[in-house]
């Protein structure tokens, strides 16, 4: 029998160049024929010159997260727009105040900067990030885009002090980077929602519940109208986020309450869904929104963090995982072939110790805020210690290791490769855990 050779892997299609994207933008601009959306549009020649410069920077090896992105703003030259262009975006023009963000919905531009406060809208195919007030210099209130990743990269590019706006805020040291596997989401009482809104809202709530979220009916009146700061902060103190239909949600109210939000289109126009979080927990809102859009949220906002690799009871779902407060999963890892894992005696809950040896050990990487890392390090009980571990990719992050003396009499677990592997063996009738 003749066996045909396997088909080669498909050749990845490179993203369009900035110049190509600009030409497409002007083609769609002409096709849409909506001059009323624009206060001013730059000439194609002018924009192409900037796009060519972006392409040259990319070819020279620069990492430009917004290369190939065309944007618009509803105000002339907000300070933060310079950071977008530094990151590779090119500006098509200035829009009039447009709560529907039609220039994004018509796919003329990839993202739009909104500096005017308004009732949050969720037109088809357009999502909006409203960052924590003060994170972005100047008057930018929110960013709208087709894709969550585009909006989040744009916000990330604009973050931080610029030396011009003294009111710009920085990330606190104790910011949470994730809400865990079972975030608590406040939802309005069903009876308070009009029927069309309720149907769209139920679809979104069911999707989040299916992903592991815990839905908690609450009184959300503090988030509407003029807002009630004490009541809003008390509400969110016991929750990871609040889920709202977009109807009646105002940018100005959320800003006055010092809250962040992400709005995504619902399955029933014009009703979208807004995820509201505490200040500086923007990433948690983006993660929840990604469940609704089906798009994986990109790397978290560039706030300061510390990576820690764990191997035993601190793994996700294990008894001590809660000590990694607000940590964000950074992926599965494997050490270089120079370690060994042993079952420690007299440790509760049962745990392995990782020490020097000649095998590889599987673990998990978690990212913590500086304050959360400090608490974790302080609370780490003997015989466990923090030290550098060499991974098979050559990197050397911090990891939870073990004092060699404590592991001297422990049973070797190298044949299981990981703590989970050993637990599976035990669960199928192998040697029971001590105690």
C-alpha positions, 0 to 999 in steps of 0.5 A: 500500500502506498502511503501519501506523505502528510500535508505540510502545515499551512503557511501562516498568513502575515497580517496586512501591512500598515500601508495596506490597512490604510488603503483599505480604510480609505476604500471603506470610507468612500464606500460608506459615504458618511461624511457626517461622521467626520469632523476632519479626515486627513489626506490619503497621502499624508496617512500613507507616509506615516504608514510607510514609516510604521512598516519600515520600523516593523521590518527593522525589528521593532515590536509595535503592538498596534502596527497595522491599526488605523484609529480615529479620535473624537477630539483634536490631538489628545495627548495619549494619541502620541502613545498610540502612534509610537506603538504603530497606530496611524490616525485617519481623522477626527470624528464628531461625537458618535455614541454608536461609534459607526466609524468602527462599526463600518470597519473604516477604522480598527479603534476609536478614542472617545473623550466625551461622556455618554450613555454606553452603547453596544452596536453590533461588532463594537466593544468598548473599554472604559479604563479606571479613571485617571489611568490615561492622560488627558480627556480619553474616557474610553476606547472602542474597537472590533476586537478585545485584544485591539482595544486592550493593546491600545489602552495599554499603550496609553497608560502611565504618567507623561509628565504633563498631566499630574492627575494620571494614576499608576497601578497600586502594588496590590492590584489583583490580576485575575478573579480566579476560577469562580468569580462572583458576579452581581446581577440585577434582579430579573424583575427590574429588567424590561423583557427584551433586555432581560432576554439578551442579559440572560444569554450573557449571564448563562454563558458566564455561569457556564464558565464557572462564575457565581451569579449573585442577584443584587441591588444595582441602583447605586450604579445608575443616575448620579450614582452613590459612591458609598453604596457602589463601593460597598456593593463591589467589595463583596463581588468581583464584578457587576454585570449590567445591560447597557441601557441607561449606563453612563460613562460619567456615572462610572467615572464619578464612582471610580469604576472600570467597565467593558461593554460588549455587544449582546445577541439582541440589538441594541442591548449589550452587556457591561461588565463593571469592576472596581478601580484598577481591576480592569483586567478582571473585566476584560477576562469576563468580557472575553468569555462573552466575545469568545476571544481570549484576553491578551497579556494583562495590562503592564502593571508590575508583577512577579512570576512564581512557579509552583509544583504541589499544593499551590497548584490550581485546584489544590488546597493551598492555591488560595494563598496565591491571591489575585494571581494570574495563570501564566502557563504550564512549565517544566523544569530542566532535567536537574531536579527531583520531586519527593513526598515530604513526611509530616507536612499537612496538607500532603505536598511534594518537595522539589530539590536538586536531582536529574529529572524534570518536574512539571509545574505552573507559573503564576503572576502576582502583584508585588503586594500579593507576592510579599504576602505569599513569601512571608506566609510560606512555611518551612520546609518550603523556600523561594529560589530560582529554578531553571526551566527547560526553555532556559528561563529562571523564575522564582519557584517554591522549592524545598530545603534539602534536609527536609526531603532527605527521607522522602519517597522519590516521585520522579516517575510521576513527572508531576504532583498531579500525576502522583495524585492520579496514581493514588486516586486509582488505588496506588499507595495512599497519601500519608496520614 
